[in-house]
Amino acid sequence: MPIETIENRRLYRQIADQIIRLIEAGEYKPGQRLPAERLLAVQLSVSRPSVREALIALEVEGWVAIRGGTGVFVLERQDNAQAQGETSVPVSANISALPAPGPLEVLYARDLIEPEVAALAAKQASPELIATMARIMGDMVCCSASNPKHLDYDHQFHFSLAEATGNSALVQTMETLWVMRQSPLYIRLQNHFHNEAVWQRAIIEHREIFEAVKSGDAKASRSAMHRHLSNARKRYVSNWQKE
């Protein structure tokens, strides 16, 4: 069963589905290691980040195990039915039928919206919300990467920025994006690169955003947020277990 070139639509899902078909056809058997990420990217004519999202989706769905330093291995399946379809993201009923976005799609959407949220927050933030953000920054600094609460503090920081805009539509938009950011696919990908050094870097980036908002500098706030999200994407793309 030959590998087919992927068409450019919801790439990670198409790649994952094709690998599932190859597994079901016996091309890759339980216990066997899949080709390296870079080789799959060449064979499928797609980017390595798209392959990475697909492999994470397969791991979440129980098709493969990603073992740092050794590779991606096919698992014995107990129930293939549970692996069909998209990894679900709990969103509103009006869009629940849409396929779940991949982590890189979410980051791209956030980078379109959140820099402007930060810029508006710099203009609108009340002293009370500045104090709230300062408290959250303190919580982040005192929290280690291994403490699950670091995600709560990250959420609170970005939510407080949206609140500072005084625009309830932006607040709801931020909450929707954060629900996507908490999807199993996104969390599993994060778990493969997250460590104390990454968390400390993220804290510095959040502090840069906070200081720009606190000073009322919309341009600096916008730039700091864009830099943070750009760096987050680079971490997802670069900080991968060695093949």
NORQUI-V905322 format. One record per helix or strand of 3 or more residues. SS is the DSSP state (A for helix, B for strand). FROM is the first residue (numbers start at 0). LEN is the number of residues. If there is no record, write none. Layout:
SS;FROM;LEN
SS;FROM;LEN
This chain:
A;10;14
A;36;8
A;47;13
B;63;4
B;70;4
A;79;4
A;92;3
A;102;22
A;126;16
A;148;17
A;167;14
A;183;8
A;195;19
A;217;21
